[in-house]
């Protein structure tokens, strides 16, 4: 499968089969996150892997929809803002670095037949308390992982994405 085919295959999955994810598969997904690039190679990330059903329910309390509880695995991607690189003007690249690593994780998951979803609309303070995270770690995203009930349609992009002509500007922004 080409990279573009993989990128089109990946989609947000919110319905999972009641089937555990094998540890070997999880390790490959996590390895894809580990090798992701980061600003100045700081790698300001930590991943909390939650498979225990009671702990998944607790973490899911930080999110307002019930479907999250049904995912066989929750990965909580955390950023360490103190460890992250900061540009000379003070811009913190932690969230950017986490976005890159989570993208690697979701693409690897799709390549291995898993479904995933970026969950960012959650109560990060509550999640941090549930996981007893140290002060320097911020939960940035929750990534549910599991085998999807329905496979995605890669052709959905032809109607659900803006055409290139709307988003690409050659040699400057000509509005």
Secondary structure, DSSP 4 states (H G I P E B T S, - for coil): --HHHHHHH--B---B-S-PPPHHHHHHHHHHHHT---GGG---EEEEEE--HHHHHHHHTTBS-GGGGG-SEEEEEEEETTTS-B-TT--B-HHHHHHHHHHHHHHHHHHTT-EEEEE-SB-HHHHHHHHT--TTEEEEEEEEEE-BSS---GGGHHHHS--HHHH--SSS---
